[in-house]
């Protein structure tokens, strides 16, 4: 099988495809709804399109949170919860996370990376960070976010020094 990969933030960790998109039987993409015309064109000429979850919770795009229609032939999910948002999904995890628990146990630190989107998701980021911090309060938490204005957090003043990026 010939395959090609459309990577996103170096999240694809399974080796590069050995062919171009033109020669590929299967194309692994990080998203389908942003590339609807391209996905439909590839499918029309017999290529299979598989979307891989390109970050924790990325398949929430197909949940009530963003309500996008699934277009791909299949989906690779990081976990069982997000796999439920799409049809034809397979839970595969990601090598990026393979030693995460061990690293946390060794360092006692955890990092929350805020969701970035084209609309305001500060409530979502704030809720998730708060739940994680309360659930795993034995860890020293840091926050990283993008410079996009829609990825803001609402946090207490004492937590400000732990945030990397703009508030």
Rosetta blueprint (number, residue, H / E / L):
1 X L
2 X L
3 X E
4 X E
5 X E
6 X L
7 X L
8 X L
9 X L
10 X L
11 X L
12 X L
13 X L
14 X L
15 X L
16 X L
17 X L
18 X L
19 X L
20 X L
21 X L
22 X L
23 X L
24 X L
25 X L
26 X E
27 X E
28 X E
29 X E
30 X L
31 X L
32 X L
33 X H
34 X H
35 X H
36 X H
37 X H
38 X H
39 X H
40 X H
41 X H
42 X H
43 X H
44 X H
45 X L
46 X L
47 X L
48 X E
49 X E
50 X E
51 X E
52 X E
53 X L
54 X L
55 X L
56 X L
57 X L
58 X H
59 X H
60 X H
61 X H
62 X H
63 X L
64 X L
65 X L
66 X L
67 X L
68 X L
69 X L
70 X L
71 X L
72 X L
73 X L
74 X E
75 X E
76 X E
77 X E
78 X L
79 X L
80 X H
81 X H
82 X H
83 X H
84 X L
85 X L
86 X L
87 X L
88 X L
89 X E
90 X E
91 X E
92 X L
93 X L
94 X L
95 X H
96 X H
97 X H
98 X L
99 X L
100 X H
101 X H
102 X H
103 X H
104 X H
105 X H
106 X H
107 X H
108 X L
109 X E
110 X E
111 X E
112 X E
113 X E
114 X L
115 X L
116 X L
117 X L
118 X L
119 X L
120 X L
121 X L
122 X H
123 X H
124 X H
125 X H
126 X H
127 X H
128 X H
129 X H
130 X H
131 X H
132 X H
133 X H
134 X H
135 X H
136 X L
137 X L
138 X L
139 X L
140 X E
141 X E
142 X E
143 X E
144 X E
145 X L
146 X L
147 X L
148 X L
149 X H
150 X H
151 X H
152 X L
153 X L
154 X L
155 X L
156 X L
157 X H
158 X H
159 X H
160 X H
161 X H
162 X H
163 X E
164 X E
165 X L
166 X L
167 X L
